[in-house]
Amino acid sequence: MHSISLYPAIATVHSISRRVNSTKKLQIRAMRAVVQRVDSASVEVDGRVVSKIGPGLLVLVGLHESDADYICRKVLNMRLFPNDNTGKGWDLNVMQRNYSVLLVSQFTLYGVLKGNKPDFHVALPPLKAKPFYESLVDKFRKAYQSDAIKVTMQLDSAQPSNAEES
């Protein structure tokens, strides 16, 4: 990632839901998101900008079978921005400021070290991750302004990619 001007604010969001299956074993499914306030952010692949935003939130999303509604709701409603009218520093969310959100699929958020070697077996495999990412993007677009949600990969949905838009 390049061209990221950072505010001094990072938040980590975890979604944890517990399910009890028929044998009464507890399953924990979680999604991880690292949320960063930015003046601007862009993602480059092979020297080509694939997506960028102005002021808003850069969200690194670790994909795992979990509650995407919770992550969407939390990210969009986190009060991370100052209110110029009242002078309060942590008062407004991204929607109230009319800012953008850049969603980046980041499987490495589920990495663990086994000795000196990283292991990513907990992250969703690519064949499951892409449709899950698409559904997460869809939830964000339905909950906020569709054109304010930027993505880093071509989606299969009928909606055109917003890569290379500002």
C-alpha positions in Angstrom: 0.0 0.0 0.0 1.2 3.5 -0.8 0.1 7.1 -0.4 -1.4 6.6 3.1 -1.4 9.7 5.3 -2.4 8.6 8.8 -4.3 10.3 11.6 -3.2 9.0 15.0 -6.0 6.6 15.3 -6.3 2.9 14.8 -9.1 0.6 16.0 -9.3 -3.1 15.8 -12.7 -4.7 15.5 -13.4 -8.3 16.3 -16.7 -10.1 15.7 -17.1 -13.2 17.9 -20.1 -15.3 17.8 -20.6 -18.5 19.7 -22.5 -21.5 18.3 -23.4 -24.6 20.1 -23.8 -27.5 17.7 -25.7 -30.7 18.4 -22.9 -32.2 20.4 -22.8 -29.2 22.7 -19.2 -28.2 21.6 -18.5 -24.5 21.5 -17.5 -23.0 18.2 -16.0 -19.5 18.0 -16.1 -17.8 14.6 -14.5 -14.4 14.3 -13.7 -11.7 11.7 -10.9 -9.3 12.2 -10.8 -5.8 10.9 -8.1 -3.1 11.5 -9.6 0.3 10.9 -7.4 3.4 10.2 -8.4 7.0 9.8 -6.7 8.4 6.7 -6.4 11.7 4.8 -6.0 9.5 1.7 -5.2 5.9 0.9 -4.5 3.9 -2.2 -3.6 0.3 -3.1 -1.1 -0.4 -5.8 -0.6 -3.8 -7.6 2.4 -4.0 -9.9 2.8 -0.3 -9.9 -0.8 0.3 -10.9 -3.3 2.0 -8.5 -6.3 -0.4 -8.2 -8.2 1.7 -5.7 -7.9 4.9 -3.8 -9.9 7.2 -1.5 -9.6 10.7 -0.1 -10.4 11.3 3.6 -12.1 8.3 5.4 -11.4 4.9 6.7 -8.9 2.2 5.5 -10.3 -1.1 6.6 -8.1 -4.2 6.5 -10.5 -7.2 6.7 -9.4 -10.7 7.7 -11.9 -13.0 6.1 -13.3 -15.8 8.2 -16.8 -17.2 8.5 -18.4 -14.8 10.9 -20.8 -12.0 11.4 -20.3 -9.5 8.5 -23.3 -7.4 9.6 -21.6 -6.7 13.0 -18.3 -5.6 11.3 -20.2 -3.4 8.9 -22.3 -1.8 11.6 -19.3 -1.2 13.9 -17.0 0.2 11.2 -19.6 2.6 9.9 -20.7 3.8 13.3 -17.3 4.2 15.1 -16.9 7.8 16.2 -13.3 8.4 15.0 -13.6 11.9 13.6 -13.6 15.4 15.1 -16.6 17.6 15.2 -15.6 21.0 13.9 -18.7 22.6 15.3 -18.3 21.4 18.9 -14.6 20.9 19.1 -15.0 17.3 20.3 -12.2 15.1 19.0 -14.0 11.7 18.8 -17.5 12.6 17.9 -18.5 11.8 14.3 -18.5 8.6 12.3 -17.5 8.2 8.6 -21.0 8.6 7.4 -21.6 11.8 9.3 -18.5 13.3 7.7 -19.5 12.0 4.3 -16.1 10.3 3.9 -15.2 7.1 2.0 -14.3 3.6 3.1 -11.6 1.5 1.4 -12.1 -2.2 2.1 -8.9 -4.4 1.7 -9.1 -8.2 2.0 -6.2 -9.1 4.3 -5.9 -12.8 5.0 -2.6 -12.2 7.0 -4.7 -10.9 9.9 -5.3 -14.6 10.6 -1.7 -15.6 10.5 0.0 -17.4 13.4 3.6 -18.4 13.7 4.5 -22.0 13.9 8.1 -21.8 15.0 9.5 -19.3 12.5 7.0 -20.1 9.7 3.7 -18.2 9.2 0.5 -20.3 9.0 -2.7 -19.0 7.5 -4.9 -22.0 7.7 -7.5 -20.2 9.9 -8.2 -17.6 7.1 -10.9 -18.5 4.5 -9.4 -20.2 1.4 -9.6 -18.1 -1.8 -12.6 -19.9 -3.3 -14.7 -19.1 -0.2 -13.0 -15.7 0.6 -14.0 -14.0 -2.7 -17.8 -14.5 -2.4 -17.6 -13.6 1.3 -15.7 -10.4 0.5 -18.3 -9.6 -2.1 -21.1 -10.0 0.4 -19.3 -7.8 2.9 -18.8 -5.1 0.3 -22.6 -5.4 -0.6 -23.5 -4.9 3.1 -21.3 -1.8 3.3 -22.8 -0.4 0.1 -26.4 -1.0 1.3 -25.7 0.5 4.7 -24.0 3.6 3.4 -23.5 5.4 0.0 -22.6 2.8 -2.6 -20.1 5.1 -4.3 -18.3 5.8 -1.0 -17.3 2.2 -0.6 -14.1 1.4 -2.6 -12.7 -2.1 -3.1 -9.4 -3.6 -4.1 -10.5 -6.4 -6.4 -12.9 -6.9 -9.3 -16.2 -8.1 -8.0 -18.4 -10.6 -9.8 -21.6 -8.7 -9.1 -23.3 -6.6 -11.7 -22.0 -3.4 -10.1 -19.0 -2.1 -11.9 -15.6 -2.0 -10.0 -14.8 1.4 -8.6 -11.0 0.9 -9.1 -9.1 3.9 -10.1 -11.9 6.3 -8.9 -11.1 8.9 -6.3 
